[in-house]
Amino acid sequence: MAKHKGKILNEHYGRGAKQARYRENGVWYHLLTEFPADLYDANGVIGFDTKAHYQKYIPVGPDAQSTHADVMGRGISHIPGYEELTPSPSSLL
C-alpha cells in the first residue's frame, strides 16, 4: 500500500505529528483525529497540538468526515502559526 502524502511529508520534515494530511490548495481535508497533527498545502504547514486548537480554526463539514479550512476564502496559509517550508511540500510529491 502506498503511503499517504501527509505521512510522506511528516517523515520528510521530521515534525513528529501523529497524523498529517496534504491538500495542494489548502482548503479541503479529511478530519484530523489524533494529535499533535499537521495540515500541509503546496507551500507549507500548520500544526495543531490539541483537538481544541484544531477546532478553533477548522470547522467540521460539509459532512462528518471532512473539513473546509476556508479561512475567509484563503485556506490554511492564513491561520496563525502557518509556516512556509523549503523545499515546498508540492516539490516533494
C-alpha angles and dihedrals in degrees: 000000000000119000118252115250093244091055092049091052093045090054094044096050093037094224095147098225116165088217133017134181132193130204119164095218094043095228114093124044141159111254121277113231104167125060145251087043139168136212116203130195129182093285109027153335144266118206127209119200095190142019089247091056090049094048091050090068107019119059121205115245177348078192133005093263101050144049137208109218088194100150100186088327095305110096128225097323090081097054113107109259096031111148127203109223132213117240091032118240091241091058091057098051 
